[in-house]
């Protein structure tokens, strides 16, 4: 399944050695922040933030923080340290540092310091030239894990993927395709593709996530089943129009069965909040509790 999913991503770059340049190191209230420029894909450099607690010794667990969309193309990786209007406080860099975890966030194509071409233009150009925008975004996330393996302070046997909305999609896709992710937490991102088609909700989602031919081969639940038996927490809002409840039900039923078959039922949870497309206080509480338990 993984091999076929990678094929659906079109022409991905050849892997080369990771190159990293440290542009700045800052001391924040509760963490040290490194501003980085990473060579991940051989096409364009990828700006990144790496945050870690001030008092650290040896290798510590690390979280790949996947930023959301929200139409805020200027935000990108800054979401890690600044948060967003639909996320709880504090921002995740501070929250994760308080738990003794490091965090890494990159700017994805069209976001943050990679702005210039619009999302629509990137999607169309890649489609014409044999690439898939989502495939290239996931590829950068996987290469970001390769970067973490070059660091002396990151325990790559204890990696998590975490994100909200587009970032949640990125978290579960990356966890499904890369076994190095040992824990996955996604927020407001349980989108069943066939349900979106049936309910005519495709236009609620931007172009970036559409992979040619995907629905012919795999359902959302089948892709996420690749995460099992690794711990996986999905936090969803029952009033979230971007993730219709009918689709959430389908995903939960399938994944609960998969985890049960692998004798890992306690490692999967779908938590429902009576809310819309936002992270609530109870969602943040559940996410932290889950990371503390499994990472």
Buried (B, 14 or more C-beta within 10 A) or exposed (E): EEEEBBEBBBEBBEEEEBEBEEEEEEEEEBBBBBBBBBBBBEEEBBBBBBBBBEEBEEBBBBBBBBBBBBEBBEBBBBBBBEBBEBBBEBBBBBBBBEBBBBBBBBBBBBBBBBBEEEBEEBBBEBBEEEBBBBBBBBBBBBBBBBBBEEBEBBBBEBBBBBBBBBBBBBBBBBBBBBEBBBBBBBBBBBBBBBBBEEBEBEEBBBBBBBBEEBBEBBBBBBBBBBBBBBBBBBBBBEEBEBBBBEBBBBBBEBBBBBBEEBEBBEBBBBBBBEBBBBBBEBBBEBBBEBBEEBB
